[in-house]
Amino acid sequence: MKPILSLPEDLRNKISAGEVIERPASVIKELLENSIDAGATEITVVVEKGGHQLIQVRDNGHGITADGLGQAFLRYTTSKISKVDDLFKIRTLGFRGEALASIASVSEINVSSSVDESAGYQMDLVNGVTDAIKAAPPIGGTEITVRNLFYNTPARKKFLKSATTEFRQIVKMLRRFGLEFPEVSFQLMHNDKTILNLTPENLEERIIALTDPSYRDQLLPVNMIKGDYNISGFVGTLNLVRGRPGEQYLFVNRRFIQNRLLNSAVYAAYESLVKRGEYPFSLLNLVLPPDQLDVNVHPRKIEVRFTDEWRIYHVVKSAVREALASILATIPSFEQHVGQMVTFGKEIDPNQRQEPLWFTPAKQSESGADLQRAKEYVSNLADKKEEATAIEGSIMWQVHDKYIISQINSGLVIIDQHVAHERVLFEDALLAFDSTPLSAQTLLFPEILEFSTDEYSVLLDILPYLEKLGFRMKENGQNKILLEAIPSDMGWGNENSVIRDIIDHYVANREKSSSYVENLAASFACHAAVKAGDSLTIEEMQVLVNRLFATKHPYYCPHGRPIIVQLSLEELDQRFERT
């Protein structure tokens, strides 16, 4: 057995750094927290190659003295706490005295700072070892430059993602701080290009600046005081419900946290308004006495422990429910209408000719041979012992603008129009990515679309693929594009929502999908396909069915949902108790 040894300080520092510093965004988080704690009102973040090469944070905070500069990068040195009791009175973002030492142990650092306009100081650190402190021009704050992150820990460096992915995490981090501190100006530059430029403003304006102008009339204020709990912020109307999480922000004493129970309190408030898998926008600031929570739980300080978590749950739920009162008031209650006569417009003329309900019979297909071959194929869908016989006809109907029904020799076949079109578009998209781009239809009036910073970052990543699908667009200012054409297979008028839905769907499924292109193809197909409720003409139904059976896998959509259901004559006879 090997002897038990005390680890050298250099190794201890690198192990500790692994708990706090995971990627470039982690460095920026720690530096931003220090800037905020120093009272900064103007912060600039400069990044090169997604933070792989350079990270720089400049602020106009109180600055660090020459003596403090020598102490700041030593482990467990801090100006924010001095005794155990202080852990339960924390009002600053940082407090452990670990962050700067952790960053310094895995990078090369230059720091400059001044506490007034009379003198400034600078210092270099390599592998956590400080150089001599030198006099420097005053800069009215602090500037920390981090180069070559993880240069001395190759095992950590190889786990960094691409510059694009790491930069996306940086944008996500800046967005949180921007929402947390709307009174502070933030500027983000990447590879000499300005990505974010946020000026001091109120919270509502900051939300709009970081999301989309369309949010302006869709935010409902949250304000509630219950005892020593104070909750403020905004939640979104149903127009801001998304198909993926990501726009749910929870801050406790101005610290971003993740807490499943409190998130579930928000969803519980929306319970009668959204379906499972739908996520409303929410940004809540919870202020409570520091001694009622423990922030010293997680190395990255994103988890906290409350003394009375369930009480907070009910306060959050009540606050959000109160904000949603105007929406909830519009939902009809079943009890309110019991015993009341309900009318539907004008009276019915008894002499009026009765029209067939639900069904619109279709004419014989012009491409009858293809349709007949497709239906023969469908007739074998169920695992039958008897052999399928000839199809008796090619009549088609659309039911409730949702399903296509057709008679086959052994009964009925029902096709879900949305997932059928989804399968067609999915395989078309894969083919487009591989070889032949899809055709496009030029918009009569090109449309300017504006995105949030992180949405725009994703859009730029997938832009070459979107162009192969038939979208034609070009940059038109910060976080804006000019959309000039859309795929020929896509309907007009909803291109804005389709592109946003593709981005949402792609991001939500990025970790689940084993294939980048399949995920993107599925995202496009899901949101560009005809929807339930879209009325189809006879010809459109015929074309859709024919194209469906020209695909490699006509029975299931890319997400695994069935496309076709067959009802045999035997099943129908049993339902009607025929012998």
C-alpha positions in Angstrom: 0.0 0.0 0.0 1.3 3.4 -0.9 1.9 5.9 1.9 -0.6 8.7 2.5 1.0 12.0 1.5 0.1 15.7 1.7 -0.5 17.0 -1.8 1.8 19.8 -3.0 0.2 23.3 -3.1 0.3 23.5 -6.9 -1.7 20.3 -7.2 -4.1 21.3 -4.5 -4.8 24.5 -6.4 -5.4 22.7 -9.7 -7.9 20.3 -8.0 -9.7 23.2 -6.4 -9.8 25.1 -9.7 -11.5 22.1 -11.3 -14.5 22.6 -8.9 -14.9 26.3 -9.6 -13.5 26.9 -13.2 -15.0 24.5 -15.8 -14.9 26.6 -18.9 -14.3 30.3 -20.1 -17.9 31.2 -19.0 -16.9 30.1 -15.4 -14.0 32.6 -15.4 -16.2 35.4 -16.6 -18.8 34.6 -13.9 -16.3 34.9 -11.1 -14.8 38.1 -12.5 -18.2 39.7 -13.0 -19.2 38.8 -9.5 -16.0 40.6 -8.2 -16.8 43.6 -10.4 -20.4 43.9 -9.1 -19.2 43.4 -5.5 -16.7 46.3 -6.1 -19.6 48.6 -7.0 -19.0 48.7 -10.7 -21.6 50.4 -12.9 -19.8 49.9 -16.2 -18.4 46.5 -17.2 -16.7 45.5 -20.4 -16.0 41.9 -21.3 -13.6 41.1 -24.2 -13.2 37.6 -25.6 -11.1 36.0 -28.3 -11.8 32.6 -29.9 -14.6 31.8 -27.5 -12.4 32.4 -24.5 -9.9 29.8 -25.5 -7.3 32.5 -26.2 -8.2 35.5 -24.2 -10.7 36.7 -21.6 -10.7 40.3 -20.3 -13.0 42.0 -17.8 -12.8 45.8 -17.2 -14.8 47.7 -14.6 -15.1 51.1 -13.0 -15.4 49.7 -9.5 -13.6 50.6 -6.3 -10.3 49.1 -7.4 -7.6 47.2 -5.4 -4.8 48.8 -3.5 -1.1 47.8 -4.1 -1.2 45.7 -0.9 -4.5 44.1 -1.8 -3.2 43.2 -5.2 -0.6 41.0 -3.7 -3.2 39.3 -1.5 -6.1 39.0 -3.9 -4.8 35.9 -5.8 -3.9 33.9 -2.7 -6.4 31.2 -1.8 -8.9 32.0 0.9 -8.1 35.7 1.0 -11.2 37.9 0.8 -12.5 41.3 2.0 -16.1 40.0 2.3 -16.1 37.8 5.3 -13.9 37.4 8.4 -15.6 35.0 10.8 -18.0 32.0 10.7 -21.1 34.0 11.5 -20.5 36.1 8.4 -21.5 33.0 6.3 -25.1 33.5 7.4 -25.1 37.3 6.7 -23.7 37.2 3.1 -25.0 40.0 0.9 -22.1 39.9 -1.7 -21.9 37.5 -4.7 -18.4 36.3 -3.8 -17.2 35.4 -0.3 -14.9 32.3 -0.3 -11.7 33.8 -1.6 -11.2 30.9 -4.0 -12.1 32.3 -7.5 -9.0 34.4 -8.4 -6.6 31.8 -7.0 -8.3 29.1 -9.0 -8.2 31.1 -12.2 -4.5 32.0 -11.7 -3.5 28.4 -11.2 -4.7 27.3 -14.7 -3.9 30.4 -16.8 -1.7 33.4 -17.4 -3.0 36.6 -15.9 -2.3 40.3 -16.0 -4.2 42.5 -13.6 -4.2 46.3 -13.4 -6.1 48.4 -10.8 -6.4 51.7 -9.1 -8.5 53.0 -6.3 -8.3 56.7 -7.3 -6.9 58.9 -10.1 -3.5 59.4 -8.4 -1.8 56.0 -8.9 -2.4 52.6 -10.4 -0.7 49.2 -10.2 -0.3 46.1 -12.3 0.9 42.5 -11.7 1.5 39.4 -13.8 0.8 35.8 -12.7 1.8 32.6 -14.4 0.7 29.2 -13.0 -0.4 31.1 -9.8 3.0 32.6 -9.2 3.0 36.4 -8.9 5.5 38.7 -10.4 6.5 42.0 -8.8 3.8 44.7 -8.5 4.6 47.6 -10.7 3.4 51.2 -10.9 1.0 51.8 -13.8 -1.3 54.6 -15.0 -4.6 54.8 -13.1 -7.5 53.3 -14.9 -10.4 54.1 -12.5 -11.2 50.5 -11.7 -9.8 47.1 -12.4 -8.9 45.2 -15.5 -8.1 41.5 -15.4 -6.8 39.7 -18.5 -6.8 35.9 -18.6 -4.8 34.1 -21.4 -4.4 30.5 -22.4 -6.9 28.9 -20.0 -5.9 25.4 -19.0 -2.6 25.7 -20.8 -1.0 23.7 -17.9 -3.8 21.1 -17.5 -4.1 19.4 -20.9 -6.6 16.9 -19.6 -9.0 19.8 -18.7 -8.2 21.7 -21.9 -9.3 18.8 -24.2 -12.7 18.9 -22.6 -13.4 22.4 -23.8 -15.9 22.7 -26.6 -15.5 24.6 -29.9 -15.0 28.3 -29.7 -18.6 28.8 -31.0 -20.0 26.6 -28.2 -17.9 28.2 -25.5 -18.9 31.7 -26.7 -22.6 30.7 -26.6 -22.1 29.8 -22.9 -20.4 33.2 -22.3 -23.4 35.0 -23.9 -25.7 33.0 -21.7 -23.7 34.0 -18.7 -23.7 37.7 -19.7 -27.4 37.6 -20.3 -28.0 36.4 -16.7 -25.9 39.2 -15.2 -27.6 41.7 -17.5 -31.0 40.6 -16.2 -29.8 40.5 -12.7 -28.4 44.0 -12.7 -30.3 46.2 -15.1 -28.8 49.3 -13.6 -25.3 48.2 -14.7 -24.0 48.8 -18.3 -22.5 45.7 -19.9 -20.5 45.5 -23.1 -19.4 42.2 -24.7 -16.9 42.0 -27.5 -15.9 38.9 -29.4 -13.0 38.9 -31.9 -13.1 42.7 -32.1 -16.9 42.7 -32.8 -19.4 44.2 -30.4 -22.0 41.6 -29.5 -23.8 43.2 -26.6 -24.0 46.8 -25.6 -26.4 47.2 -22.7 -27.1 50.7 -21.1 -28.5 51.1 -17.6 -32.3 50.8 -17.7 -35.2 49.4 -15.8 -35.8 45.7 -15.6 -38.6 45.6 -18.2 -36.5 47.5 -20.8 -33.5 45.2 -20.0 -35.6 42.1 -20.6 -36.7 43.5 -24.0 -33.1 44.4 -24.9 -32.0 40.9 -24.2 -34.9 39.0 -25.8 -37.0 40.5 -28.5 -39.0 43.7 -29.1 -42.2 41.6 -29.3 -41.8 41.0 -25.5 -42.8 44.6 -24.8 -46.5 44.0 -24.4 -46.3 40.5 -23.2 -44.7 40.9 -19.7 -46.9 40.8 -16.6 -45.4 42.5 -13.5 -44.9 40.4 -10.3 -44.9 42.3 -7.0 -45.7 40.7 -3.6 -44.5 41.1 0.0 -45.3 38.4 2.4 -43.8 38.9 5.8 -40.0 39.2 5.3 -40.2 37.8 1.7 -40.3 40.3 -1.2 -40.9 38.9 -4.7 -40.7 41.1 -7.8 -40.1 40.6 -11.5 -42.1 39.6 -14.6 -43.8 36.6 -16.0 -44.9 36.2 -19.6 -48.3 35.9 -21.2 -49.1 32.8 -23.1 -47.5 34.3 -26.2 -44.1 33.8 -24.5 -44.6 30.1 -23.8 -41.8 28.1 -25.5 -41.3 24.5 -26.3 -38.0 24.3 -24.3 -36.7 25.6 -21.0 -34.2 28.4 -20.9 -36.2 31.5 -20.2 -36.9 30.9 -16.6 -34.7 33.1 -14.3 -34.7 32.9 -10.6 -32.6 35.3 -8.5 -32.3 35.2 -4.7 -30.8 38.3 -3.1 -29.6 39.1 -6.6 -27.9 35.8 -7.0 -28.8 33.5 -9.9 -29.8 30.1 -8.6 -31.2 26.8 -9.9 -34.0 25.3 -7.8 -36.4 22.7 -9.0 -39.0 23.2 -6.3 -39.3 27.0 -6.9 -39.4 26.4 -10.7 -42.2 24.0 -10.1 -44.0 26.7 -8.2 -44.0 28.9 -11.3 -45.3 26.0 -13.5 -48.0 25.2 -10.9 -49.2 28.8 -11.2 -49.6 28.3 -14.9 -51.1 24.9 -14.4 -54.4 25.5 -16.2 -52.8 27.6 -18.9 -49.9 25.5 -20.4 -49.4 21.8 -21.3 -46.7 19.5 -20.2 -43.5 20.3 -22.0 -44.4 24.0 -22.4 -42.3 26.6 -20.6 -43.5 30.2 -19.8 -41.1 33.1 -19.5 -40.4 34.1 -15.9 -37.9 36.3 -14.2 -38.3 36.5 -10.4 -36.2 38.3 -7.8 -36.7 36.9 -4.3 -35.3 39.0 -1.5 -35.2 37.5 2.0 -33.1 37.8 5.1 -29.6 36.4 4.5 -29.9 34.2 7.6 -32.8 32.3 6.0 -30.6 30.7 3.3 -27.2 29.0 3.0 -25.3 30.0 -0.1 -22.3 27.9 0.9 -23.6 24.7 -0.6 -22.1 24.4 -4.1 -18.7 25.4 -5.4 -20.3 27.4 -8.2 -22.8 29.0 -5.8 -25.8 28.2 -8.0 -27.6 26.1 -5.4 -28.8 27.4 -2.1 -30.5 25.9 0.9 -33.5 27.6 2.4 -34.6 27.3 6.1 -38.3 27.0 4.9 -38.3 26.0 1.3 -42.0 25.1 1.1 -43.1 28.4 2.5 -41.1 30.1 -0.2 -42.7 27.7 -2.8 -46.2 28.9 -1.8 -45.2 32.5 -1.8 -43.7 32.2 -5.3 -46.8 30.4 -6.6 -49.2 33.0 -5.1 -47.1 35.9 -6.5 -47.1 34.4 -10.0 -50.8 33.4 -9.8 -51.7 37.0 -8.8 -49.7 38.3 -11.8 -51.7 35.9 -14.1 -55.1 37.0 -12.7 -55.9 38.9 -15.9 -55.3 35.8 -18.0 -57.0 33.4 -15.6 -60.1 35.6 -15.6 -60.7 35.0 -19.3 -60.8 31.2 -18.9 -64.4 30.0 -18.8 -65.5 28.0 -15.8 -67.7 25.0 -16.5 -69.8 25.7 -13.4 -70.6 29.2 -14.6 -72.4 27.8 -17.7 -74.3 24.9 -16.2 -78.0 25.3 -16.9 -77.6 28.2 -19.3 -78.9 28.1 -22.9 -76.1 28.4 -25.4 -76.8 29.8 -28.8 -74.7 29.7 -32.0 -75.5 32.7 -34.1 -78.6 32.9 -36.2 -81.4 30.3 -36.2 -81.2 27.4 -38.5 -83.5 27.4 -41.5 -85.5 24.1 -41.4 -85.7 24.2 -45.2 -81.9 24.5 -45.6 -80.3 21.6 -47.4 -78.2 19.5 -45.0 -74.5 19.4 -45.8 -72.3 16.5 -44.9 -70.4 17.0 -41.6 -66.6 16.7 -41.2 -65.9 14.9 -44.4 -65.0 16.4 -47.8 -64.9 13.5 -50.3 -62.1 13.7 -52.8 -62.1 12.9 -56.5 -60.2 10.1 -58.2 -56.5 10.8 -58.1 -54.9 12.0 -61.3 -52.0 9.8 -60.4 -54.1 6.7 -59.7 -51.4 4.2 -60.3 -49.2 5.7 -57.6 -52.0 6.1 -55.2 -53.2 2.6 -55.7 -49.7 1.3 -55.1 -49.4 3.3 -52.0 -52.7 2.0 -50.6 -51.7 -1.6 -51.4 -48.6 -0.9 -49.3 -50.8 0.5 -46.5 -53.1 -2.5 -46.5 -50.1 -4.6 -45.4 -49.4 -2.3 -42.4 -51.2 -4.5 -39.9 -49.8 -7.9 -39.3 -52.5 -9.9 -41.0 -52.5 -13.6 -41.8 -54.7 -13.2 -44.9 -53.2 -11.7 -48.0 -54.3 -8.2 -49.0 -56.7 -8.0 -52.0 -57.3 -5.3 -54.6 -58.2 -1.8 -53.4 -61.8 -1.0 -54.2 -61.5 2.7 -54.6 -59.4 5.9 -54.2 -61.9 8.1 -52.3 -60.2 10.4 -49.8 -61.5 12.7 -47.1 -60.1 15.2 -44.6 -61.5 14.9 -41.1 -61.5 18.0 -38.8 -58.6 19.5 -40.9 -56.4 17.0 -39.1 -56.6 13.5 -40.6 -56.7 12.1 -44.1 -59.0 9.1 -44.5 -59.1 6.7 -47.4 -60.9 3.4 -48.1 -58.7 0.3 -48.7 -59.7 -3.2 -49.5 -59.5 -4.4 -45.9 -61.0 -1.4 -44.2 -59.9 2.2 -43.6 -56.5 3.9 -43.4 -56.1 7.1 -41.4 -53.1 9.4 -42.0 -52.1 12.2 -39.6 -51.4 15.0 -42.0 -48.9 16.9 -39.8 -46.6 13.9 -39.1 -47.0 12.7 -42.7 -45.7 16.0 -44.0 -43.1 16.0 -41.2 -41.7 12.7 -42.5 -41.6 14.0 -46.1 -39.8 17.2 -45.1 -37.4 15.4 -42.8 -36.2 13.1 -45.6 -36.1 16.0 -48.1 -34.0 18.0 -45.6 -31.5 15.1 -45.2 -31.2 14.9 -49.0 -30.7 18.6 -49.2 -27.9 18.6 -46.6 -26.2 15.7 -48.5 -26.6 16.8 -52.1 -29.6 18.6 -53.6 -30.7 21.9 -51.9 -34.5 22.4 -51.7 -36.2 24.9 -53.9 -37.1 28.3 -52.5 -39.9 30.8 -53.0 -38.9 34.5 -52.9 -40.8 36.7 -50.6 -42.6 39.6 -52.2 -41.5 41.8 -49.4 -38.3 40.8 -47.6 -38.8 40.7 -43.8 -36.4 41.9 -41.1 -36.3 39.5 -38.2 -34.7 40.4 -34.8 -33.4 37.8 -32.4 -32.0 37.7 -28.9 -28.2 37.4 -28.7 -28.1 33.7 -27.9 -30.8 32.9 -30.6 -28.7 34.8 -33.1 -25.6 32.9 -32.2 -27.4 29.6 -32.8 -28.9 31.0 -36.1 -25.4 31.8 -37.4 -24.3 28.2 -36.5 -27.1 26.6 -38.5 -27.3 29.2 -41.3 -25.5 27.1 -43.9 -28.0 24.3 -43.4 -31.0 26.7 -43.4 -29.8 27.9 -46.8 -29.8 24.4 -48.1 -33.4 24.0 -46.9 -34.4 27.0 -49.0 -34.2 29.9 -46.5 -32.3 32.8 -48.0 -31.2 35.5 -45.5 -28.4 38.0 -44.8 -27.2 40.0 -41.8 -29.0 43.3 -41.3 -27.5 44.9 -38.2 -26.9 43.6 -34.7 -28.8 40.4 -34.1 -31.0 41.0 -37.2 -31.4 39.3 -40.5 -33.2 40.2 -43.7 -35.2 37.2 -44.9 -35.6 37.1 -48.6 -36.8 33.6 -49.4 -38.3 30.5 -47.7 -38.6 26.8 -48.7 -41.2 26.2 -51.5 -42.8 23.5 -49.3 -43.5 26.0 -46.5 -46.6 28.2 -46.2 -46.3 32.0 -46.3 -46.9 34.2 -43.3 -45.4 32.2 -40.4 -41.7 32.3 -41.4 -40.8 34.3 -38.3 -42.3 31.8 -35.9 -41.0 28.8 -37.9 -37.4 30.0 -37.8 -37.6 30.7 -34.0 -39.3 27.3 -33.5 -36.5 25.6 -35.4 -33.9 27.3 -33.2 -35.8 26.3 -30.0 -36.3 22.7 -31.2 -32.7 22.4 -32.3 -31.3 23.7 -29.0 -33.8 21.6 -26.9 -32.8 18.4 -28.7 -29.1 19.1 -29.3 -27.9 16.9 -26.4 -30.4 14.1 -27.1 -29.7 13.7 -30.8 -26.7 11.7 -31.9 -26.6 13.5 -35.3 -26.3 17.2 -35.8 -27.9 17.1 -39.2 -30.7 14.8 -38.2 -31.6 17.0 -35.3 -31.7 20.1 -37.5 -33.7 18.2 -40.2 -36.2 17.1 -37.6 -36.4 20.7 -36.2 -37.2 22.0 -39.6 -39.7 19.3 -40.5 -41.6 19.6 -37.2 -42.2 23.3 -37.6 -42.5 23.8 -41.3 -45.0 20.9 -41.8 -48.7 21.5 -42.2 -50.5 21.7 -38.9 -53.6 20.2 -37.5 -56.3 22.7 -38.4 -54.8 23.4 -41.9 -57.4 22.7 -44.5 -56.1 20.8 -47.5 -57.5 20.6 -51.0 -58.1 17.3 -52.8 -54.9 17.8 -54.8 -52.9 18.7 -51.8 -54.0 15.5 -50.0 -53.2 13.4 -53.0 -49.7 14.9 -53.4 -49.0 14.5 -49.6 -50.0 10.8 -49.6 -48.0 10.1 -52.7 -44.9 11.8 -51.3 -45.3 10.1 -48.0 -45.1 6.6 -49.6 -42.1 7.7 -51.6 -40.1 8.1 -48.3 -37.9 5.4 -46.9 -39.9 5.2 -43.6 -43.6 6.2 -44.2 -45.0 4.8 -40.9 -43.3 6.9 -38.3 -42.3 10.6 -38.0 -38.7 11.5 -37.0 -39.7 11.6 -33.4 -41.2 8.2 -33.4 -44.9 9.0 -33.6 -47.1 6.8 -35.8 -48.2 8.4 -39.1 -50.7 5.7 -40.3 -53.4 3.8 -38.4 -55.4 1.1 -40.1 -58.9 0.0 -39.1 -59.8 -3.4 -40.6 -63.3 -4.4 -41.5 -63.2 -7.0 -38.8 -62.5 -4.2 -36.2 -65.3 -2.1 -37.6 -67.7 -5.0 -37.5 -66.9 -5.7 -33.9 -67.5 -2.1 -32.9 -70.9 -2.3 -34.5 -71.5 -5.7 -33.0 -72.0 -7.2 -36.5 -71.8 -11.0 -36.7 
